[in-house]
Amino acid sequence: MDPETFISKYEPKKMVAISLAVLAVALSILGFTYLKTGSPVNLGVEFTGGTIITVPVAESEGEIAAKLANYPVTDIRDVGHRYMIQLGPMDEAKYRELSAMIEAEYEEPEIKYMGPVYSTRLQEQAKKYIPLSFLFMAVVIFLIFRTPFVALTVILAAFSDIMITAACMNIAGVKLSLGTVAALLMLIGYSVDSNILLNNRVLKRKGRTEDKVVGAFRTGIAMTSTTFSAIFALFLVSTFSYLVSSSFTQINILFDISTVLLFGLLAGLMNTWVMNSNALRWYLARPKKSTSGRKRR
C-alpha cells in the first residue's frame, strides 16, 4: 500500500485513538513498575548507588553468585569473555572487603563505585531538567507556529515517544543510566525535529492536506531509515564485537544507548505519522467559524 492510499483510507480520529491506546498501555507498564519498585523505570547503579565489577570468565555464574552470597548482588551478566556483576549499596567496610577479595581472586578486575549522595543528586537533576526541556520546547514550537493545537500535538508526540520507549526499556530489562538518559534526551530532539518537519510542510505550504502529508512522510521516512540503519549498526557492534575477536567484550553503555534509540525511533514513526499527521488532518478538515459566528465548511 502506497503512502497516499494509507493516509487517505483511514479516518483520522481512529488512527489517533490507536496511538493513544498504545500510549495508555505504556503508561500502565510504567505505573506497574512504579508500584513494584518505587520508580517508573528500573534504575541503574548511577541512580541507586552501588558497585559494578567486571571480571574475566573463569567460572560459572552460579559459582560467582555463591562466592558473593554475602554481598548485595543484583545482577550477573555475561558480556563476552567477561562477567559484569552489579551490587547494591553497601557500607565502606563491606566495600573494602569486597574489593580486596575481587583483587585477590581475579586478574585485571574493573571495579566501579557510585556513592548514594551522588546518585540522589542525579535523580534530582533528572526530575528537574527533563520537565523543563518539555516546557521550553513547547514555548519554542508555539512561537514558530503560533497555534496552541500544533504545540500540543508536538509535545504529546514527544511525550509519547519517551513513555513508550521507557516501557520498552522495562520489558527488555534495560536500566536507566547516564547513557540511557542521554539517549532519551536525543529522542526528544529527534521527535521534535520530525514533527516540525511534518507541521511545517502541512501548515506552511499550499495544496491538499493529504498530498502535503505524503510529501512530508516520504522525507521523514528517508531520514528515519538512515538514522535507524546507523543505530542498528552501533547495536550490532556493541553487542557482538566479542565474536570477532576474543580481545573484545560487549560494550554495555553503547548497547543500552542503541537499544533505547531503536525503541524510540520505532515509537517515533507511530507518533509522528500515525498520531500527529492524522491529528493535523482532523484539525485542518474541521468546520471553521465565520466572522458572524456561524460554522462554515
C-alpha positions as CSV (number, residue, x, y, z in Angstrom):
1,M,0.0,0.0,0.0
2,D,1.4,3.4,-1.1
3,P,1.6,6.2,1.5
4,E,-1.2,8.3,-0.2
5,T,-3.7,5.3,0.0
6,F,-2.7,4.6,3.6
7,I,-3.2,8.2,4.6
8,S,-6.5,8.8,2.9
9,K,-8.0,5.4,3.6
10,Y,-8.4,5.6,7.4
11,E,-10.4,8.0,9.5
12,P,-8.0,10.5,11.4
13,K,-9.8,10.1,14.7
14,K,-9.4,6.3,14.7
15,M,-5.7,6.5,13.9
16,V,-5.1,9.0,16.7
17,A,-7.1,6.7,19.0
18,I,-4.9,3.7,18.2
19,S,-1.8,5.8,19.1
20,L,-3.3,7.0,22.3
21,A,-4.2,3.4,23.2
22,V,-0.6,2.3,22.8
23,L,0.5,5.3,25.0
24,A,-2.1,4.1,27.6
25,V,-0.5,0.6,27.6
26,A,2.9,2.1,28.0
27,L,1.8,4.2,30.9
28,S,0.2,1.2,32.5
29,I,3.5,-0.7,32.3
30,L,5.3,2.3,33.9
31,G,2.7,2.5,36.6
32,F,3.1,-1.2,37.4
33,T,6.9,-0.8,37.6
34,Y,6.4,2.3,39.9
35,L,4.2,0.3,42.3
36,K,6.7,-2.5,42.3
37,T,10.0,-0.6,42.6
38,G,9.1,3.0,43.5
39,S,10.3,4.2,40.2
40,P,8.6,4.1,36.7
41,V,11.7,2.7,35.2
42,N,14.4,0.3,36.5
43,L,17.2,2.5,37.8
44,G,20.8,1.7,37.1
45,V,23.7,2.0,39.6
46,E,24.2,5.7,38.7
47,F,20.8,6.5,40.2
48,T,20.6,3.9,43.0
49,G,24.2,3.8,44.2
50,G,26.2,0.6,44.3
51,T,29.1,-1.2,42.6
52,I,29.7,-2.6,39.2
53,I,32.5,-5.2,38.9
54,T,33.8,-6.7,35.7
55,V,35.9,-9.9,35.9
56,P,37.2,-12.5,33.3
57,V,35.1,-15.6,32.7
58,A,36.8,-18.2,34.8
59,E,33.9,-20.0,36.4
60,S,30.1,-20.3,36.0
61,E,27.6,-17.6,37.0
62,G,26.4,-19.9,39.8
63,E,29.8,-20.2,41.3
64,I,30.3,-16.5,41.3
65,A,26.9,-16.0,42.9
66,A,27.8,-18.5,45.6
67,K,31.1,-16.7,46.2
68,L,29.4,-13.3,46.5
69,A,26.5,-14.6,48.6
70,N,27.3,-12.3,51.5
71,Y,27.1,-9.2,49.3
72,P,24.1,-7.4,47.8
73,V,24.4,-8.8,44.2
74,T,21.6,-7.6,42.0
75,D,22.7,-8.9,38.6
76,I,25.3,-11.1,37.0
77,R,25.7,-10.9,33.2
78,D,28.0,-12.5,30.6
79,V,29.2,-9.6,28.4
80,G,31.5,-11.7,26.2
81,H,34.5,-13.3,27.9
82,R,33.8,-11.3,31.0
83,Y,31.2,-11.2,33.7
84,M,29.6,-7.9,34.7
85,I,28.4,-8.1,38.3
86,Q,26.2,-5.4,39.8
87,L,25.8,-4.9,43.5
88,G,23.5,-2.7,45.5
89,P,24.6,-0.1,48.1
90,M,26.9,-1.2,50.9
91,D,28.9,0.5,53.7
92,E,32.5,1.4,53.4
93,A,33.9,-1.6,55.3
94,K,31.9,-4.0,53.2
95,Y,33.0,-2.4,50.0
96,R,36.7,-2.6,51.0
97,E,36.3,-6.2,51.9
98,L,34.7,-6.9,48.6
99,S,37.4,-5.0,46.6
100,A,40.2,-6.9,48.4
101,M,38.5,-10.2,47.7
102,I,38.0,-9.4,44.0
103,E,41.6,-8.1,43.6
104,A,42.9,-11.4,45.1
105,E,40.6,-13.7,43.1
106,Y,40.7,-12.3,39.6
107,E,43.2,-10.9,37.1
108,E,42.7,-7.3,36.0
109,P,39.2,-6.7,37.5
110,E,37.4,-3.5,36.9
111,I,35.6,-2.0,40.0
112,K,33.3,1.0,39.7
113,Y,31.7,2.5,42.8
114,M,28.8,5.1,42.8
115,G,28.0,6.7,46.2
116,P,24.4,7.2,47.3
117,V,24.9,11.0,47.7
118,Y,25.9,11.4,44.0
119,S,23.1,9.1,42.9
120,T,20.5,11.2,44.8
121,R,21.8,14.3,43.2
122,L,21.5,12.7,39.7
123,Q,17.8,11.8,40.4
124,E,17.0,15.3,41.5
125,Q,18.6,16.8,38.4
126,A,16.8,14.4,36.1
127,K,13.4,15.2,37.7
128,K,14.1,18.9,37.3
129,Y,15.6,19.2,33.8
130,I,13.5,16.8,31.8
131,P,10.2,18.6,32.6
132,L,12.0,21.9,31.9
133,S,13.1,20.6,28.4
134,F,9.4,19.9,27.6
135,L,8.3,23.3,28.8
136,F,10.9,25.3,26.8
137,M,10.2,23.0,23.8
138,A,6.5,23.9,23.9
139,V,7.3,27.6,24.1
140,V,9.6,27.5,21.1
141,I,7.1,25.5,19.0
142,F,4.3,27.9,19.9
143,L,6.4,30.8,18.8
144,I,7.2,29.1,15.5
145,F,3.6,28.1,14.5
146,R,1.5,30.5,16.8
147,T,-1.1,27.7,17.1
148,P,-1.7,26.1,20.5
149,F,-3.1,22.9,18.9
150,V,0.2,22.4,17.0
151,A,2.3,22.9,20.0
152,L,0.1,20.4,22.0
153,T,0.4,17.7,19.3
154,V,4.2,18.0,19.0
155,I,4.6,17.9,22.8
156,L,2.2,14.9,23.0
157,A,4.2,13.1,20.3
158,A,7.5,13.7,22.1
159,F,6.0,12.7,25.4
160,S,4.5,9.5,23.9
161,D,7.9,8.7,22.4
162,I,9.6,8.8,25.8
163,M,6.9,6.9,27.6
164,I,6.7,4.1,25.1
165,T,10.5,3.9,24.9
166,A,10.7,3.8,28.7
167,A,8.1,1.0,28.8
168,C,10.0,-1.0,26.3
169,M,13.2,-0.5,28.4
170,N,11.3,-2.1,31.4
171,I,10.2,-5.0,29.2
172,A,13.7,-5.5,27.7
173,G,15.5,-5.1,31.1
174,V,17.4,-2.0,30.1
175,K,18.0,0.2,33.2
176,L,18.1,3.9,33.4
177,S,21.7,5.1,33.4
178,L,23.5,8.3,32.4
179,G,23.8,6.8,28.9
180,T,20.2,5.9,28.5
181,V,19.1,9.4,29.9
182,A,21.2,10.9,27.1
183,A,19.5,8.6,24.6
184,L,16.1,9.7,25.9
185,L,17.0,13.3,25.5
186,M,18.3,12.7,22.0
187,L,14.9,11.1,21.2
188,I,13.1,14.2,22.4
189,G,15.1,16.3,19.9
190,Y,14.6,13.8,17.1
191,S,10.9,13.6,17.8
192,V,10.5,17.4,17.7
193,D,12.6,17.6,14.5
194,S,10.3,15.1,12.7
195,N,7.1,16.7,13.9
196,I,8.3,20.2,13.0
197,L,9.1,18.8,9.5
198,L,5.5,17.5,9.3
199,N,3.9,20.6,10.6
200,N,6.0,23.0,8.5
201,R,5.1,21.1,5.3
202,V,1.4,20.8,6.1
203,L,0.7,24.3,7.6
204,K,3.0,26.5,5.5
205,R,2.7,25.0,2.0
206,K,-0.3,25.2,-0.4
207,G,-2.2,22.2,-1.7
208,R,-4.3,19.3,-0.5
209,T,-3.6,18.3,3.1
210,E,-3.2,14.6,2.1
211,D,-0.6,15.5,-0.6
212,K,1.4,17.6,1.8
213,V,1.4,14.8,4.5
214,V,2.5,12.3,1.9
215,G,5.4,14.5,0.9
216,A,6.5,15.0,4.5
217,F,6.1,11.3,5.1
218,R,8.5,10.3,2.3
219,T,11.1,12.8,3.6
220,G,10.6,11.7,7.2
221,I,10.9,8.0,6.4
222,A,14.1,8.6,4.5
223,M,15.5,10.4,7.5
224,T,14.4,7.8,10.0
225,S,15.6,4.9,7.8
226,T,19.1,6.4,7.6
227,T,19.2,7.0,11.3
228,F,17.8,3.6,12.1
229,S,20.5,1.9,9.9
230,A,23.3,3.8,11.7
231,I,21.9,3.0,15.2
232,F,21.3,-0.7,14.3
233,A,25.0,-1.0,13.1
234,L,26.0,0.5,16.5
235,F,23.8,-2.1,18.2
236,L,25.4,-4.9,16.3
237,V,29.0,-3.7,17.1
238,S,28.3,-3.1,20.8
239,T,26.6,-6.5,21.2
240,F,28.5,-9.0,19.1
241,S,32.0,-7.5,18.8
242,Y,33.4,-10.2,21.0
243,L,32.5,-12.8,18.3
244,V,35.1,-11.1,16.0
245,S,38.0,-11.2,18.5
246,S,38.5,-12.6,21.9
247,S,40.1,-9.3,23.0
248,F,36.7,-7.5,22.6
249,T,33.9,-7.5,25.1
250,Q,30.3,-6.4,24.9
251,I,30.2,-2.6,25.2
252,N,27.3,-2.2,27.6
253,I,26.9,1.5,27.5
254,L,26.6,1.5,23.7
255,F,24.3,-1.5,23.8
256,D,22.0,0.3,26.2
257,I,22.0,3.6,24.2
258,S,21.5,1.9,20.9
259,T,18.7,-0.3,22.2
260,V,16.9,2.8,23.6
261,L,17.3,4.7,20.4
262,L,15.9,1.8,18.3
263,F,12.9,1.6,20.5
264,G,12.4,5.4,20.3
265,L,12.8,5.6,16.5
266,L,10.1,2.9,16.1
267,A,7.8,4.7,18.6
268,G,8.5,8.0,16.8
269,L,7.3,6.6,13.5
270,M,3.9,5.8,15.0
271,N,3.6,9.0,17.0
272,T,4.6,11.3,14.1
273,W,3.0,9.6,11.1
274,V,0.0,7.9,12.7
275,M,-0.9,10.2,15.5
276,N,0.3,13.7,14.7
277,S,-0.3,13.5,10.9
278,N,-3.9,12.4,11.5
279,A,-4.4,15.0,14.2
280,L,-3.4,17.6,11.7
281,R,-5.7,16.1,9.1
282,W,-8.6,16.4,11.5
283,Y,-7.6,19.9,12.7
284,L,-7.5,21.3,9.1
285,A,-10.7,19.5,8.0
286,R,-12.8,20.6,10.9
287,P,-15.7,23.1,10.3
288,K,-14.4,26.7,10.6
289,K,-16.4,29.5,12.2
290,S,-17.2,32.5,10.1
291,T,-16.9,36.1,11.4
292,S,-20.7,36.1,12.1
293,G,-20.2,33.1,14.5
294,R,-21.8,30.5,12.2
295,K,-19.9,27.4,11.2
296,R,-18.9,27.2,7.5
297,R,-17.3,24.4,5.5
